[in-house]
């Protein structure tokens, strides 16, 4: 499955709640998500209307690496297999 092209930072933050990520702070147009599933982990994402594909790809790689899963599985789990 390809990475979606129309994901906003806010939508991504909501989808990541599934993995225990919660907004811990906001500075300007960026939010910092924190999770404690496998030790404390922070990731900053822009709250832009539509994230650039490279930015989204980088965020998903970081999160998949933290969760010790393959990025493709994370994409399918977050955005659905049939899209």
ABEGO torsion letter per residue (X at the ends): XBBBAABBAAAAAAAAAAAGBBBABBBEABBBBBBAABEBBBBBBBABABBBAAAAAAAAAAAAAAAGBBAAAAAAAAAEAAX
